Amino acid sequence: DSFISSTYWTEGVGPAAAVASIKKMQRIDVPAHLKEVGTQVMQGWRELAAKYELPVLISGRPASCMLSFDHPDNAALLTLMTSLMLERGYLVAGICSLTLAHTQPIVARYLDTLDQVFGELAVAISENNVHQRLDHGVKHSGFRRLT
């Protein structure tokens, strides 16, 4: 016997969603899908980095991979990458957490757009003006109060 008492103890949406998710995951091999599209992302990063001779570091596993730059202006380059991708309709950062909704065509469009952005990053590095290209300054790491 147990007694549960809380504000939302009769709320059933969360448990119903959890059960539906588990049933879907029993039908679909989600880990295999994430490995497939994540590998596509990581390979795309490698190819674009080689194309533009960008010093990238790739880490993590396919389902949750990370991109950074082996460069003194890593944070500024990541900020510029985010800004340029946002202008093109993508909200991205150095961390890529994939889901079942990410398909191969979606990843291919992302990489096509990133191709343009990596080209701009390469120019910014060669002209040594990464910081000047930023509209709002460099991202900061970690959590801290902004006010």
Buried (B, 14 or more C-beta within 10 A) or exposed (E): EEEEEEEEEEEEEEEEEEEEEEEEEEEEEBEEBBBBBBBBBBEBBEEBBEEBEBEBBBEBEBBEBBBBBEBEBBBBBBBBBBBBBEEEEBEBBBEBEBEEEBEEEEBEEBBEBBBEBBBBBBEBBEEEEBBEBBEEEBBEEEEEEEE
